[in-house]
Structure formats: C-alpha cells, structure tokens
Amino acid sequence: MRIGILGDVHSNLEALTAVVAAMREDKVEHWVQVGDIVGYGPDPCACIDIIRELGATVCMGNHDAAVVGSLETDYFNTYARMAIEWTRTQLRRSDLEYLGSLPYTVVRPDLEYTVVHGSLHMPKQFGYVLTMVEAIESMRHQETLACFVGHSHVPAVYMVPEDEHGMRAVHTPPFELNIGDASRVLVNVGSVGQPRDENRNAAYALFDTSNHELQIKRVPYDIPKVQAKIRAAGLPGVLADRLAIGL
C-alpha cells in the first residue's frame, strides 16, 4: 500500500493543490493528514473540501481544535489568534462539525501507522517533538511501526532499531529511508501550507508498506498568489511574508 501523508495545510489552497497533484503522480492509494487543516491561510473551506474528498485519515490539530472551541486561544501568538478568529467567520456549519469530530489520535495497525498532531504522550495538549527527548517520550506510547506527526512544520525522522538500543535521528534532507529494520519510527512530515525549515516548498511524505520505503518530498507552488489572498482577506501581513522564506 502506498500511503501519502499530508502535513499541516493551514488553509493554503495553492500548496495543497500542488501537493495532491504530486501525490497522485506518486500513485498514492491511501491518504493521511496530520491535523491543522485550517489556520493562518485564506482558504479554509476549500482545503477542508479537498481533504474530505480524498477520504483522508485525519487527526485533530491545535488550530482545528481552537477554531471549534476545544482549545483556548491564549495558547497562541497574536497572529495565530487573529487568523483563528477570522477562520471562524469563514467556516460553514458542516466544516465546524467535521473539524469537531476529528480524533486526537488514529491507530491503524493494519497499515502499520499511527497519526497524531503533536505527541502521543500528550495528544490533547499538542506537545511538540523538537528533540530526541520528546521523540523518546512519544515513542514510549507508540504501538505501530510508524507514527506520523506535524505541528512544528519541520521535517524530521527518529528511528529506534529492532534491538531497542539507541536511536537514530535524521534532520537534514534527503529523506529517503528504509525503515524495515526499525522497531518504531516517528516521522514529522513537515508542512504543506507553511514550511518552517527555510525551504519554502510544500512538504509531504510517502510510505510504502510493501517495502517499508519512506520519503519526504517537496514541491513548489504559487506563493505570490497565496500572499495576495492573505493580504486581501485582511489577515496579518507576516503570515504572507513568511511563506516566501520558509519560516
């Protein structure tokens, strides 16, 4: 099974459209999305529609939770709060119901993966996995070979070998790995709609359960178009500016 994993979308329709087109060329058979469909960007409804049309397995992200009132916005910075408040005014009732129905974690032992937005040891608190310490803590709760996360918008792979001694971390591209000899692998797939690793191209991951090949790939998209939409919507300009530099 060729599994395609979408990172944080953040209402970036142009990035999502480009990534989905690339994933279709990659012959993806099963779709996963790691949460934060909405927030920051100008096209929340259209992005929700695409994710739903794909039939993707999706977990709850912190921006999704905040938009539906399941998470206090005091947790967010000023720009994120402004975007959350704006997004609430744009969503349809069906969008709010869909986001509100999303689980915090999804476990698919049949396909060897788990998906959570932040960390398995605090899924409702949306903890970040930024270092080996957080990765180890999350992986103690991991029951499948692979766990896909987002949240930090920075691609990274943490692998525990079969003998459970030591851990390997991969933070720099290229991300083309065979994970078949690992007991557990935690994969931050990066971000579709707001990369923060100084690479402005949209990120996504591929996982082939037949040979355990894992890839994190990048694809360009029409950034100026999204920037113009952000400014036209009255969203903070910094949310447009950061897309051009991948931060």
C-alpha positions, -999 to +999 in steps of 0.1 A: +000+000+000+013+034-010+004+058+018+006+096+012+009+118+043+000+155+042+015+178+068-002+209+083-022+225+055-032+258+072-058+269+047-032+272+019-051+260-012-023+266-037+001+245-017-024+217-011-035+215-047+002+212-058+009+186-032-022+165-041-013+166-078+023+154-070+010+126-047-014+114-074+016+111-097+033+091-070+003+067-072-009+072-036-035+047-026-043+058+010-043+094+023-034+106+057-034+142+071-018+151+104-041+179+115-042+217+112-062+218+080-071+254+089-054+284+105-031+311+091-042+309+054-070+323+033-089+292+020-101+271+049-133+258+033-117+248+001-090+230+019-114+211+041-134+201+010-102+186-006-092+166+024-127+152+028-129+144-009-097+124-006-112+103+022-081+110+042-075+096+077-072+129+097-064+137+134-072+169+153-047+198+151-044+226+176-057+252+151-086+229+143-093+225+180-091+262+186-115+271+158-142+248+171-137+260+207-120+229+221-088+247+229-083+281+244-067+307+221-045+321+249-021+293+239-015+311+205+006+341+195-012+372+183-011+365+146-023+329+151-052+342+172-062+367+146-062+340+120-083+317+141-109+344+148-110+352+111-113+315+101-143+311+124-162+337+104-155+318+071-164+282+080-197+266+072-216+246+098-206+214+081-169+225+083-172+231+121-190+198+126-163+179+106-134+196+125-151+190+158-155+153+150-118+147+144-100+123+169-068+133+186-051+101+176-057+074+150-041+040+151-041+017+120-022-015+129-033-030+096-013-003+078+014-001+104+009+036+113-004+059+139-012+096+134-012+124+160-007+161+155+019+167+182+030+139+206+015+106+216+022+112+253+001+144+253-021+144+223-048+168+237-021+192+249-004+193+215+031+188+227+059+194+202+085+169+192+116+190+186+144+169+201+153+134+209+139+137+244+104+145+232+107+118+205+116+091+231+087+102+253+062+100+224+075+067+211+070+050+245+033+052+237+037+041+200+023+007+191+028+007+153+059+007+132+054+043+121+039+074+137+032+105+116+032+139+132+032+176+122+029+207+144+065+220+143+064+223+104+100+209+103+107+175+087+125+150+109+127+112+113+135+094+146+142+056+145+146+030+172+163-001+160+149-036+164+171-044+194+158-012+211+194+001+218+199+037+208+180+059+185+189+075+151+177+109+142+176+124+107+170+161+104+185+170+071+174+160+036+173+139+015+147+119+034+148+086+016+150+058+041+141+022+045+126+017+080+120-020+078+148-028+103+134-004+129+110-013+157+095+022+158+098+053+137+085+087+144+081+109+113+075+147+113+063+151+077+068+189+076+041+213+064+021+216+032+010+251+037+036+268+060+071+252+059+094+265+087+127+248+078+140+276+055+127+257+024+096+274+011+084+244-010+054+224+003+063+191+021+046+157+021+056+121+029+053+088+012+053+054+030+052+021+011+041-007+034+052-033+008+089-025+012+089+000+041+104+028+020+098+062+035+103+095+016+097+132+025+093+152-007+090+189-016+070+206-043+069+243-054+036+262-056+023+297-064+034+316-033+026+351-046-010+341-053-014+329-017+003+360-003-021+382-023-051+363-009-039+366+027-035+404+023-068+408+006-086+389+034-072+413+059-051+387+077-017+398+092+009+405+066+035+385+084+016+354+075+021+362+038+057+373+042+069+342+059+058+319+031+085+333+008+113+324+031+100+291+047+100+304+083 
